[in-house]
Amino acid sequence: MANRNSPPLEAVLIPDTKPRKSWVPLIMGSILVGSCVLAVMFGVIGLLWLINRIDHPGTFVGAGGNGSWQSPAEKQAEYRTVFKVPVEVPRDADVPMVERLLAKYVAAAKSNDVGGLARLVDVNVFLQRMQDHPDMPRLDATERKALVAQINTSLQLPDDILDIRLMGFKRLPEKGLGVADVILKQVKGTSEPCRIWLQQNERSWSVVDWEYIQVGRSQAGARAGSLRANRDYLEAMGHREFLDDLAEAEERIRQGDSPGAISFVQSADQRTVPEYLHKESQLHVAWLYFRCRQYQSAIDCLNSVTDPVEIPGVYVIRALSFQPLGQNELAITAATDYERLCGFSPDVGRAKALALAQLGRKDEAVVEFKRLLEFDPTDEVARRKNDELRMANDE
């Protein structure tokens, strides 16, 4: 029985409280959502990077780095100091070896020794320069193997050479590398200022790249750009058709079929090529027009070239084309513009001298012809014109 004296039982009221809210699920959910968003972002960036690698130039940097490719202004500043008359004889200790290499080049070209011309080139270093160029696309293992095979079978120095005049030589900061600036005397009677990159192997030198100065792009750079165009799916077909037209025009010129050559040059002139190849492509077209004696067409097709200072050949074509058209003032202006960029070139100097003579500016023409004879005493055109002007002045 309950004790009557015990205090009555009382209900103890428990406060009406909500259970404590946990932040863990919210934090974990946020982390999960953020991770998904980042994964999607990186996936998109990776896809864009892959597309960029397929259709655009790669960023592979070889031993020399992209810094080994000078800007046009840097190269032209060097050309102006080297290509001048009177010629300063290079004095580097390795010049005799370089001259022996150039002599081998001339001998192989004169005898049409294709194998000899190919043996003068270090293909491995040439490929390295291609990989080092900003226009070079990234290749997979199969493509790289195919490129090596192609270069090994197709790469050789130009074979239309009669003689070479060494204008300057210097070593580069990279160990074992140097550049020789030369003027190539060609079979067709023209002279071409050219820069040749060299690699020293013990006591001998080999060619690793070359650049016709008027083109503004070396052989390795041109091949890298062409390879990039072949990978550019939207424009590859047009570029291949353009190259086919040029090859056909060259063949027709060799056959003496000038009308046939002109038709293919006109076709090439209408082709669409990638913008990054437009300048030198138009220069090639202009040269073929010039060789077909279509001087005005040669001039006109270069009107679409922006920043012609990057392609000095624009001024060469103008000088050589305006002069036979009788537009002598324009020829002199173009020749002066070229010399201001890149220095002395025999063909440009001759066009300038002839234009001055036709304008009756005899004293100035004599100066130009004397400069040509100082460079090459065997220049019969310069000698004959110089003698004619001197006799006329004596009268």
Disulfide bonds with the S-S distance in Angstrom:
none
